[in-house]
Amino acid sequence: MMNTSGISDFNADGLSLPLRPSPVQDSRSDSLPSLIARINDQRGHFRSVTEDGLRTEIDTGEGRGERPYDEENGSAEDDPIDAKGRREDVLAAREEMVKYISQAQMEALYALDFVSLLLSKHTPKQAEVSMSPYLQQHAPKGSLGMEKVQNPQLPDAEKQDQELVSRGWKLQGLQSSADSLLRSAARLEKEMEHEARYWEQVLSVSEKGWAVCRVPGEGRTLGVRFGFAEASPEFKHRGFAALRRIGDGTLMLDQGLASTQPKAIRVRVETSPQNVAYSQLPSLAAVQPTSLEDRILQARNTVYEEELFYELAREARTVVNQGVRIIGSTIHLPRMGDEQISIDLVSLNDSNDSTADPLTAPSNPLEKRAESIVTCLRILLSYAHRQNLHRRSEIPQPLTDRKQATPIYSIIRPVLTHLQHRSVVQSIQTFLDNFTAPLQSAGFPTKFSFDLATNFNFPLRANGTTKKLDFSSAETLVGSLLNAIESSVHLTLPSGSSLTIAIYTHIHPPTLGTEYRVSINSTTTTAPLKLRAPSTMRFASAVELESFISHTCTIDLTSVISSSPSSSSDSKVKEPTSPSPAHHHHNHAHSAWEPSAQLGELTKSFATNPGRVRRLHIQLLPERGEYLLILRWGWLSGRPAEGTHAWHGKHGERDFFEVVAEAGKSDAE
């Protein structure tokens, strides 16, 4: 038990203790941030604190915070603490002070008992006076003692050994510290080299135009954004990769879970198993880049090619009705003539065609076509990205609960349309070559000319300068590829009249495919073509168009034979520029020919023999891919025909009007 007599003495009535706890220095209050905060709270900004002002406050006593005393209520007039709160603070401070005093008294009594017990061995009577009753009852007197101990004296030899050992330990410690500092310096120098190499590569990437930023969730890691901001949501996040530093300071492009194999779109054009052409792929040097910029560029190209094939596959499912098929991982376009075109995504590491030099222009026409198709596909995807940017720049649609679907880009459809239009134009050109050949060999100035892609919008003025447009000229040109394609053919007929054939190939529903619009430009007002045909006729297939051209040309030949100045005074048949003997036969022979109700048939009667009628039949017939112009003649009642002549489109054949003159002769002639 403790002696509590001292506590009763301190709590005696009439005893006042004007004691204060010694001030405790708070290290935080003397810190510079704390002082600045206190000065700002008391004085405001430092600009309002001047040396003269501070001296004035010291002289007047305002700086010590003295306040005038209110004699009426005995307190400062501006004291914010009321009397009740002040009393509670005083009582709390008193309790805390008493607690500290009691604790100090207890520690002093413990020290007194220890010293008294220690002295009880030598002076028991004196020590008993200062011992507490509890210690006297439980601790025997003299039970705690002390004595002086002399340190043993070491021999000189051992002292020298200890000094040597101590000096050795000090030298070893200093050497170890020096080695550690040298190793740290070498490591720091190497780390500085690695860090310099790291930031040099980061700066090089930034100077090349790539966007460098922090990796989300990793504040101390930088990344590079190489993708396309307007890409589809499935590929937008794949256009970002972290730039991680490896041991020697070299940057590594970390694309996460995405495949790092370089890939590219390949177009295959096949006309036969032995005649196959591919679009060019990057070379092996591009597949295995050495610099970081090349790896970033390769990653960007790979993401672009993968997005392109993804969009092609999406669109291919919507144009199955046009003959597009997806077999495995290859997209097959419908066969155009003898060409079969397929598109696939190949890995450049596994491709055998990656040894081609992309700077070398393809020499084979099929290779050129494959290269133009793959280039067109890439341009159309870039155009779709630009349209996404324009759409995002416009005023947004009203908010709805329905999630807006990602639109399907038009990439395959323009290519299909142009391939189909090209195939149709080639087919018509082949037909007209074969069709006009026999007419030309018969002496008629029949010819044709093409105006290809007349609706392409090239944004140029007459002087060759570019027009001012809302979009760029490249966008305007690419936008023309997404519209219907129009080409025209001008065909001159034997009579001098002409046919204008407009070929439209549509890309969007509801009109899909090719449409033919034919208009007739007649040179004579009395020609049958002018009287019997409407201004414009439309055909949905090439077979109908070819049949109409053959039909029209047959009528025109009938008109040429039956029209002459002697039979019609107002007829204006175009005379040949260089008259020939055949032309004189023509004027004599066909002057009395008259067209009959049957297509391509004319009849002629003779004044010398009114009962007998001469018949002439004109035919334009296809035979083994070529056209023949055939004339058959004879008497109307006679079967079979007496004479037949055919023109095969070769040079040196007989003139048409010579044969007509021969067919119009009677027996008397």
PEURNOR-V568177 format. One record per helix or strand of 3 or more residues. SS is the DSSP state (H for helix, E for strand). FROM is the first residue (numbers start at 1). TO is the last residue. If there is no record, write none. Layout:
ss->SS from->FROM to->TO
ss->SS from->FROM to->TO
//
This chain:
ss->H from->5 to->10
ss->H from->32 to->43
ss->H from->46 to->48
ss->H from->51 to->60
ss->H from->62 to->64
ss->H from->83 to->119
ss->H from->124 to->130
ss->H from->133 to->138
ss->H from->156 to->207
ss->E from->211 to->215
ss->E from->218 to->225
ss->H from->233 to->239
ss->E from->240 to->245
ss->E from->251 to->254
ss->E from->263 to->272
ss->E from->275 to->278
ss->H from->284 to->287
ss->H from->292 to->316
ss->H from->320 to->322
ss->E from->325 to->327
ss->E from->330 to->332
ss->E from->339 to->347
ss->H from->365 to->393
ss->H from->412 to->441
ss->E from->448 to->451
ss->H from->473 to->481
ss->E from->485 to->492
ss->E from->498 to->506
ss->E from->513 to->521
ss->H from->528 to->532
ss->E from->536 to->539
ss->H from->542 to->562
ss->H from->581 to->589
ss->E from->601 to->605
ss->E from->613 to->623
ss->E from->626 to->635
ss->E from->643 to->647
ss->H from->656 to->663
//
